């Protein structure tokens, strides 16, 4: 997924840009839902990092939690990204894996979709 600098854009333009980035990566997500997801994200004014990636993918799963097919697809993307970055020592990787574990339980109908404030 592309994470384009958008710190100079007006909010509506930023939301549209992020929504387009989301739809490009996951075309099955409706435009209105992509905009809802984009509204949850802050401006991007630095280089892309793991926290930005995690946040966007989590927000996609949160908004799309009624569609487990999409959630599973995004979950697998995030799982692969975390595995590829497992050697990063930013102190948050364990937390990201913990969130993924709770999403796994959601995908197996063992719990509701996890909110970050619960974890």
Residue pairs with C-beta under 8 A, 6 or more apart in sequence:
1 21
1 22
1 24
1 25
1 53
1 56
1 57
2 21
2 24
2 25
3 21
3 44
3 48
3 52
3 53
3 56
4 17
4 21
4 44
5 44
5 45
6 13
6 14
6 17
6 18
6 43
6 44
6 45
7 43
7 44
7 45
9 17
9 43
14 38
14 43
15 35
15 38
15 39
16 35
16 38
17 38
18 34
18 37
18 38
18 41
18 56
19 31
19 34
19 35
19 37
19 38
20 34
22 29
22 34
22 37
22 38
22 56
22 60
23 29
23 31
23 34
26 60
26 70
26 73
26 74
28 70
29 37
29 60
29 64
29 70
33 63
33 64
36 63
37 56
37 59
37 60
37 63
37 64
40 59
40 62
40 63
41 55
41 56
41 59
44 52
50 81
50 82
50 85
50 88
50 90
50 92
50 93
50 96
51 90
51 92
53 78
53 81
54 78
54 82
54 92
54 96
54 99
57 74
57 77
57 78
57 81
58 78
58 99
58 116
60 70
60 74
61 70
61 71
61 74
61 75
61 78
61 103
61 113
62 113
62 115
64 70
64 71
64 74
65 71
65 106
65 113
68 107
71 103
71 106
71 107
71 113
72 107
75 100
75 103
75 104
75 107
78 96
78 100
79 100
82 93
82 96
82 97
82 100
85 93
86 93
95 119
98 119
99 114
99 116
99 119
102 111
102 114
102 118
102 119
103 113
103 114
105 111
105 114
106 112
106 113
106 114
